[in-house]
Amino acid sequence: MALDVQFKTGLLWQDTQHKEWIKLLDKLKGAKKKKQDHQLFASTISFLVMYANHHIGIENEYMKRYEYPERNFHMEEHRLFILRLKDFREKYRNFSDEATLKIIESMTEWVYSHILENDQKLGEFIIKKEQPHRLAVK
């Protein structure tokens, strides 16, 4: 599955992880239609935990390294997302239709509110910061 251009930030690591996020969302929606939700529930939760720990950690490191001006706001969004994920895990320990709908809703909201807005800005900022280094290497 190709990552829709609207989601691309220009950073390979970020785009690759976003692609996996969107692919999982599409897979989860398809499973819901085919009544295969229970098969994806555990892997979805595992992916969300990995995403939160790995992806957000990388973004936070880049924001610190380059002194991203919107770092506090962006990191607060990450913190709130992780809290939402923890709350979800506590409330929905086992598969249910309600849990699947909540995952789809939460993931869709995150894609459209965070990736399309905040990660786009962060990607542009990082690329500008790294551009002088890329030119110097050539």
MODELLER restraints for C-alpha pairs under 7 A, 6 or more apart:
rsr = mdl.restraints
at = mdl.atoms
rsr.add(forms.Gaussian(group=physical.xy_distance, feature=features.Distance(at['CA:3:A'], at['CA:19:A']), mean=5.46, stdev=0.5))
rsr.add(forms.Gaussian(group=physical.xy_distance, feature=features.Distance(at['CA:7:A'], at['CA:115:A']), mean=6.69, stdev=0.5))
rsr.add(forms.Gaussian(group=physical.xy_distance, feature=features.Distance(at['CA:7:A'], at['CA:116:A']), mean=5.87, stdev=0.5))
rsr.add(forms.Gaussian(group=physical.xy_distance, feature=features.Distance(at['CA:8:A'], at['CA:15:A']), mean=5.64, stdev=0.5))
rsr.add(forms.Gaussian(group=physical.xy_distance, feature=features.Distance(at['CA:9:A'], at['CA:15:A']), mean=6.32, stdev=0.5))
rsr.add(forms.Gaussian(group=physical.xy_distance, feature=features.Distance(at['CA:9:A'], at['CA:119:A']), mean=6.95, stdev=0.5))
rsr.add(forms.Gaussian(group=physical.xy_distance, feature=features.Distance(at['CA:9:A'], at['CA:120:A']), mean=5.19, stdev=0.5))
rsr.add(forms.Gaussian(group=physical.xy_distance, feature=features.Distance(at['CA:9:A'], at['CA:123:A']), mean=4.96, stdev=0.5))
rsr.add(forms.Gaussian(group=physical.xy_distance, feature=features.Distance(at['CA:9:A'], at['CA:124:A']), mean=6.81, stdev=0.5))
rsr.add(forms.Gaussian(group=physical.xy_distance, feature=features.Distance(at['CA:10:A'], at['CA:123:A']), mean=6.43, stdev=0.5))
rsr.add(forms.Gaussian(group=physical.xy_distance, feature=features.Distance(at['CA:11:A'], at['CA:123:A']), mean=6.27, stdev=0.5))
rsr.add(forms.Gaussian(group=physical.xy_distance, feature=features.Distance(at['CA:25:A'], at['CA:104:A']), mean=6.59, stdev=0.5))
rsr.add(forms.Gaussian(group=physical.xy_distance, feature=features.Distance(at['CA:25:A'], at['CA:107:A']), mean=6.83, stdev=0.5))
rsr.add(forms.Gaussian(group=physical.xy_distance, feature=features.Distance(at['CA:28:A'], at['CA:40:A']), mean=6.78, stdev=0.5))
rsr.add(forms.Gaussian(group=physical.xy_distance, feature=features.Distance(at['CA:31:A'], at['CA:37:A']), mean=5.33, stdev=0.5))
rsr.add(forms.Gaussian(group=physical.xy_distance, feature=features.Distance(at['CA:37:A'], at['CA:100:A']), mean=6.85, stdev=0.5))
rsr.add(forms.Gaussian(group=physical.xy_distance, feature=features.Distance(at['CA:38:A'], at['CA:95:A']), mean=5.70, stdev=0.5))
rsr.add(forms.Gaussian(group=physical.xy_distance, feature=features.Distance(at['CA:41:A'], at['CA:95:A']), mean=5.98, stdev=0.5))
rsr.add(forms.Gaussian(group=physical.xy_distance, feature=features.Distance(at['CA:52:A'], at['CA:82:A']), mean=6.45, stdev=0.5))
rsr.add(forms.Gaussian(group=physical.xy_distance, feature=features.Distance(at['CA:56:A'], at['CA:78:A']), mean=6.65, stdev=0.5))
rsr.add(forms.Gaussian(group=physical.xy_distance, feature=features.Distance(at['CA:60:A'], at['CA:75:A']), mean=6.69, stdev=0.5))
rsr.add(forms.Gaussian(group=physical.xy_distance, feature=features.Distance(at['CA:63:A'], at['CA:71:A']), mean=5.84, stdev=0.5))
rsr.add(forms.Gaussian(group=physical.xy_distance, feature=features.Distance(at['CA:74:A'], at['CA:118:A']), mean=6.99, stdev=0.5))
rsr.add(forms.Gaussian(group=physical.xy_distance, feature=features.Distance(at['CA:92:A'], at['CA:99:A']), mean=5.94, stdev=0.5))
